[in-house]
Amino acid sequence: MRKWVQEMGLGLAAVGRPAYITLGRDEDLGRDRDVAAMRARTWEVLDAAWAAGVRYVDVARSYGRAEEFLAGWLADRGIRPGEIEIGSKWGYEYVGGWRMDAARHEEKDLSAARLRRQLGETRELLGEHLTLYQIHSATVESGVLDDEEVLGELRALRAGGVAVGLSTTGPRQAATIDRAVATGLFDTAQSTWNLLERSAGEALARAHAAGLTVIVKEGVANGRLTSRGAP
């Protein structure tokens, strides 16, 4: 499996669906959250990132229409597979119905059946652009890292040339990272690490030493470490 390194990436969670948790988002996006407006804003953000030299984009099946918006941008701009790294994730499904006031926006299921279905959906949109496919918010408690059916599907995907990884969540990120490293399967580990949440730091260092690419998410704590998070 080839190794790839990017110093900076762009995540599309905040522009792929109408409601999200990032501070200051209402001010940035305004009231118009219909699909066309969000697609246009996504393309604007992608254009700016591309111009700035960003060559890694992070999406997920649960990020509303993020994969769809990205696929359209790639086609319109004529960007070929290999010119940009695309990482997506499976396990959560967007169920918000494109509503700001939805009672529930996403649903988690880390079964092999969902992996197979969502991988098919991702590939239909992103095709050969897909570089990395990750378990979305893996935890030790979920049992996904001991699910041989899931691991077998991921091994087959990896053997076909797509890197496999996981993102982590919750208070036991370090234990999840260590368990993932022990499987010998994963190419990447994506974890929350910032000045307010450093618990995964040593485990991420161990993962890096074991040969995994480390991806830091929530580096500014969803805006809390920017001027918008000031009291």
Beta strands, then each sheet from edge to edge (+ up, - down):
strand 1: 10-11
strand 2: 56-58
strand 3: 85-90
strand 4: 92-94
strand 5: 106-108
strand 6: 130-138
strand 7: 163-168
strand 8: 188-192
strand 9: 213-217
sheet 1: 1+ 2+ 3+ 6+ 7+ 8+ 9+
sheet 2: 4+ 5-
end
